[in-house]
Amino acid sequence: MIEKALTSADVEFVTTLHGDEQVSFHVLLQPRGDQADRLLRALDDIALGELDEAVREGETPEGEEAKSVGQRALEVSVQALRSAGSPAEGRLVEEHPLDALKALVAEVGADEVIVLTDPHYVEEFFHRDWASRARHKVGVPVLKLFSHSKT
């Protein structure tokens, strides 16, 4: 599960996690959410000391406008994983991402879930981040990784 396009460092990191073992990726991306999500992101930016980023949160596409941005980020990520030699598929998730994740895990017989995200300190503190919530829902190990760049 990702929230933005994978960087080349992210792709290298996840494709080498299991050494030489062949793995395939089924990528889920949920486009940016609503105003409440924007507030949480701004609080995270402030907690990281990135005041300029907090101010610019209002410029980030949200809701319907974010779908095309999300679709493009998903396509770029899937292609990058394939270019690195890993089979990969992707899906854009608009509602109930944890339900979609649980269904995908069951559908493909996944051994593990990787949640690749920027730090979200407010959500993490209250265990409301994707990884914490997925651990109680999907029935397989959930590995939380932080993205290598904030783009």
C-alpha positions in Angstrom: 0.0 0.0 0.0 1.5 3.4 -1.0 0.3 6.9 -0.9 2.4 8.5 -3.6 4.7 7.4 -6.5 7.6 5.2 -5.5 11.0 6.8 -5.9 13.9 4.8 -7.4 15.3 4.4 -3.9 11.9 3.0 -2.7 11.8 0.5 -5.6 15.4 -0.7 -4.9 14.6 -1.0 -1.2 11.4 -3.1 -1.6 12.7 -5.3 -4.4 15.8 -6.3 -2.4 14.1 -6.9 0.9 14.0 -10.6 0.4 17.4 -11.1 -1.2 17.3 -13.2 -4.4 13.9 -14.6 -3.7 11.4 -13.8 -6.5 8.5 -11.7 -5.2 5.6 -10.1 -7.0 3.9 -6.8 -6.0 0.3 -5.9 -5.9 0.2 -2.2 -5.3 -2.7 -0.3 -3.8 -2.8 3.5 -3.8 -5.5 5.6 -2.3 -5.7 9.2 -3.7 -5.5 12.1 -1.2 -8.5 12.3 1.0 -10.6 15.1 2.4 -10.2 18.2 4.5 -9.6 16.1 7.7 -6.7 14.4 6.0 -5.3 17.8 5.0 -5.3 18.9 8.6 -3.5 15.8 9.8 -0.9 16.2 7.1 -0.4 19.8 8.1 0.1 18.8 11.7 2.6 16.2 10.6 4.5 18.8 8.7 4.6 21.1 11.7 5.8 18.2 13.9 8.6 17.7 11.4 9.5 21.4 11.5 8.4 21.8 7.9 6.3 24.9 8.2 6.5 25.7 4.5 5.0 22.3 3.7 2.2 22.8 6.2 1.3 26.1 4.5 1.3 24.5 1.0 -1.1 21.6 2.1 -3.9 23.8 0.7 -2.4 23.6 -2.8 -2.4 19.8 -2.9 -5.2 18.2 -5.0 -7.9 16.5 -2.9 -10.8 14.2 -3.5 -12.0 13.9 -7.1 -9.2 16.1 -8.4 -6.6 13.8 -6.8 -7.8 10.7 -8.7 -5.8 11.4 -11.9 -2.7 12.3 -9.9 -3.1 9.1 -8.0 -3.6 7.0 -11.1 -0.5 8.4 -12.6 1.5 7.8 -9.4 0.2 4.2 -9.5 1.2 3.7 -13.1 4.7 5.1 -12.5 5.2 2.9 -9.5 4.1 -0.3 -11.1 6.2 0.4 -14.2 9.3 1.1 -11.9 8.8 -2.2 -10.1 8.5 -4.1 -13.4 11.6 -2.3 -14.7 13.5 -3.6 -11.7 12.5 -7.1 -12.7 9.6 -7.8 -10.4 6.1 -8.7 -11.6 3.7 -6.0 -10.5 0.1 -5.0 -10.7 -1.7 -1.9 -9.3 -5.1 -0.8 -8.2 -6.4 2.6 -7.3 -8.5 2.4 -4.1 -11.1 5.0 -3.5 -13.2 3.7 -0.6 -12.4 1.5 2.4 -8.7 0.9 1.6 -8.3 -1.6 4.5 -11.2 -3.7 3.2 -9.6 -3.6 -0.3 -6.3 -4.6 1.2 -7.8 -7.5 3.1 -9.6 -8.7 0.0 -6.4 -8.4 -2.1 -4.4 -10.4 0.4 -7.0 -13.2 0.3 -7.3 -13.0 -3.5 -3.6 -13.3 -4.3 -2.5 -15.4 -1.2 -0.1 -12.7 -0.1 2.5 -13.6 2.5 3.2 -10.1 3.6 1.9 -6.5 3.3 4.3 -3.6 2.9 2.9 -0.1 3.8 5.3 2.5 2.3 4.5 5.9 3.6 5.8 9.3 4.8 5.9 9.6 8.6 2.4 10.5 10.0 3.2 11.3 13.6 -0.3 12.2 14.7 -1.9 9.1 13.3 1.0 6.9 14.4 0.7 8.2 18.0 -2.9 7.1 18.1 -2.3 3.9 16.1 -4.6 5.1 13.3 -2.0 4.9 10.5 -2.4 2.4 7.7 0.1 -0.1 9.0 -1.2 -0.2 12.6 -4.8 -0.6 11.3 -3.8 -3.2 8.7 -2.1 -5.4 11.3 -5.5 -6.0 12.9 -7.3 -6.6 9.6 -5.3 -8.6 7.0 -4.1 -11.7 8.7 -0.5 -11.6 7.4 2.6 -9.8 8.7 2.5 -6.0 7.9 5.8 -4.2 7.4 5.8 -0.5 7.7 8.5 1.4 5.7 9.1 5.1 5.3 9.5 6.5 1.8 12.9 7.7 0.9 11.9 11.2 -0.3 9.1 13.6 0.3 7.8 14.5 -3.2 
